Amino acid sequence: MSNKPFSRQIKQLHPEKDHEKIAFLLSFHCFPWDMEKALEFALFRTFAVPSISRLLVATGEFTKRTRKRYDDTELILYEILENGKASERGKAAIGRMNAMHGRFHIPNQDYLYVLSTFIFEPIRWMDNWGWRPFTSKEKEAIFINYRELARLMGIKDVPDTLSEFESFNMSYEKEHFAFHPHNRLLGQKTLDLLLGFYLPHWLFVPGRHVAFCLMDAPLRKAMGFPDPPRALQLLVRTGLKIRAFGLSIMPERKVPRLGTQRKRDTYPKGYQIPDLGTFNSSK
């Protein structure tokens, strides 16, 4: 691993004391594209829960201002990941997130589930498509990082261990995944937005089917998405495995790929944290 200095650096860190540093290195040096994709698919899993999708549709943000709502969600999370929860920018981002959520009555278990997707979707993505899986230390650090964020958000009853939280994640999905038209509406809007980052509009139809290959059957069923042909699933999986092998022999990214530095059409002149997200009345 001579060309993987950041993975080697993580081996010297402590998952409890250095959880933010480990999360930073994984997100912006070791697996920048993979972490972003994993969190995008985590978003789809939250849409598969009707109690969550109904609230999101009711606000109108994800359906009427899909790009802005997506950018705001990413930027708030990136501000915390990049700067740390105790930094001024991190505190401001957490405060903005809490102010948004505080306007609605959201059950604690829904908060817990959304939080769990931020932990387990990256873990599962790396198991399937990453150039290597996360180590046990990295998994623990990710869990601790989001457990601490949960505390700052006022989320209660976070399981004490990673395995207990995974059991909650799986049982919650088994109980709450169910088709609702709002699930599909949010999924279609968000999927087309994401495809638009890479493809011209006339390629959206095949692009959607490629994305469906990266969703498991229970998720597709709850979203009202079709099962893609098995041959396409095999092709997509083979392509990602080849990509993973290529990355395994390439050096890690020296300069961090920071999400807050990316150019966004929503904010062509930049943004201020207090202006991110939703408000009681339009600003």
N, C-alpha and C positions, 0 to 999 in steps of 0.2 A: 504493500500500500504506500509505496514511496511517493506516488503522485496523488495521495489522498491525505494531505496534511490536516485538514479540518476533522476528518474522521479520527485520525490519530490524536488530535487535541482533545476531542470529546472523551477518549479513553482515560485521560488524566483528570477529568472533572468529576465532581460529585453530584449525583442526581438531585439531592435535596438542596444543597448550598448553591449549586450552579445551574439550576433548572432553566433560568432565563437565558443564560449563555448557550446552553445546549440547544434549546429551542431555536435560538437565533442562528446558530451554525447549521442546524439541519434545514431550516427554512430558506436560508439565503446563500449558503455555500454548497452544501452537500446535495440537496434535493430541491432546488428552487422551482423547477417546472412541475415536478411530481407533487410537491406539497400544495402548490396552487390548484392543480387538478383535483387532488384528493379533497380539498376543502370545497371545491365547486360541487363535487358529487355528494359531499356531506349536506350541502344546501338542498339538493334534490330529496334527500332522505327526510328532511324536515317538512318538505312539501307533501310527503306521502301520509302525513298525519292530519286528518280532517280538522281537528280543533285548531291546529296551527295554520293550515291553509285558509280556513274561513276567516281568521283574524287578519291575515296578510291581504286577502282580497278585499276585506271590508275597509281597510285603510286606503286602498287604491294605489298605494305606492309602487308595489311590484307589478301592477298591471298597467298603470298609466305612465309611470316614470321609471320603467324597468332599469334603464342604464344608470340613472342617478342613484336609485336605491341600491343597486349592486355595487357601484363605486363607493357609496357611503359606507356600506357594510365592510367592504374590503379595507378601506382607508382607516376606519376605526380600529379594526383588528390589527392592521399593519402598524399603526401608531403604537399600539401596546407591545407588539412583538419586537419591533425595531428599537424602541426607546426604553422599554422596561415599565413595569406597573407603577413603580415608585417615582418615575421621572415626571417632570411637569407636564410633558405632552401625554405621557401614559395616563396620568391622573385625569387630565382634561378629556381624553378619549373615553375612559371608564365613566366619568361623570356624564358625558353626552349620551353614552349608551344607557346608563341607568335612568336618565331623564326621559328618554324615548320610551323605554319599557314601562316606566312608572305610570304612564298614562293609561295603561290597560291592566285588566285583571288576568294575569297569566298564571296558570297553576304551576306550583313548584316542580312537579314531575315533568312538565313540558320544558321548563328551563333546564332541568337535569338532562333530559334526553338530547336537547340541542347541544348542550355542552359535551355530552358523551360522543356525539358524532365528530366533534373537532379532535377528539382523542383517537377514536378507533378507526375512522375512515383513512387517515394517513397511515396508521399501522397496517391496515389491511391492504391499502394500495401498495405500500412498499413490499409486503409479502408477495403480492401478485405481479407487480410491474416495475418495482424499483430496481436499481442496479445492485442493491443488497437490501435485506430486511433490516429493520431497526434492531439494535441490540436491546437486551433487557434493561440496561442502564438508560438508554435513550427513551424507551417506552415509559419507564418510571419518571423520568424528567418531564416528559410531555404531560403525564398524568398530574404531577405536582404543580406544573405551571398552570394548568387549567383549574385545578382544585383551588389554588390561591386566587385566581381570577373570580371563581365562583364566590369565594368569601367576600371579595370586594363588591360583588354584585348583589350580595344578600341572598344568594341561593343556599338553601338549607339541605341537610341530609345527604351530602355528597358521600358516597361509599368510601370506606377507609382504604380500600386496596384497589389496584387496577383490575384484578380478576372479579371482584365484587361489582365494580362499575360495568365491566363487560357483561356480566350476567344481567344487570339492570337494563343495559342497552338492548340486549337480545330479547328479553322478556317484554320490554316496552314495545318493541317493533311487532312482536308476535301478537300483542293485544291491540295495538292502536293502528297499525298499517291497515288502511281500507280505502277503496276507491271513492273519490268524490270529484265532481266536475271541477271544483276549485283546484284540486291537486293538479289535474291535467292543464288547466289554464295557466297556473303559475309555472309549471314545468315547461310548457311550450314557449311561453314568453322568455323565460330565462335561457332555455336551450338555444333558441334562435339568437338571443343576444350573444351568447358565448361563441356560437358558430360564426357570427358576424365578425369576430375578432380575427378569424383565420380564412374564411371562405367567402366568395361572392354569393349573392342570394340564390342564384340558380343551382348551386351545389348544396343547398340546405337539406333537401330531401335525403340524398345519400349520407350527408353528414349526420343527420338525426339518427339514421340506422347504425352508423358507427358508434355514436354515443350510447345507443340502446345496448350495444354489445358489452359496454362497461358497467351496466347495471345488472344486479342479480334479479332473478325471476320475481321474488316478492315485491321488490321495489317497482319493477315495470308494471306488475299487476295493479298495485295501489295507485300508480300514476296514470293508468289507462294507456300505457304505451305498448306497442306490439312486441312480440318476441322476434328478434331478427333471425334470418336464416342461419342455420348452424355453420354453413360454409363461411359466411361473413364473420361470425364469431371466431372461428378458428383463424381466419386471416388476420383479424384485428389483434387477437392475442399473440399470434406468431410475430406480427410486426412489433408489438410492444416488447416481446421477449428479446428480439434482435436488437432493438434500441437499448434495452437494459444491458445487454452484453457489451455493446459499443461504449456505453457510459462507464462500465466497470473497468475499462482499460484506458479511459481518458482521465486527465487531471480534473480535480474539483475546481469549481469556479473561484478564482482568486479575489475578484471584486464582488462584493455582495449584491445580489439582484434585489434591490429594495422596492417594495410595492408602492411606497409613498412617492418615489421618484419617477414613476411611470407617467408618461403623458396621457391625460384623460380628456376626452372631448367635453365631459361634464364640467370640468374646471380648467379651461384653457389658460387662465391666468393664475392658476394655483388655488389653494383653498385655505380656510382657517377652520380649526377643529370645532369651534362653537357653531359653525354654519353647517356641519355635517348632519345628515339624518333627517328625521321628521319632527314637526312641531304642531302645536295645537292649531295654529293658523299659518298660512303660507308666509314665508319671509321674503 
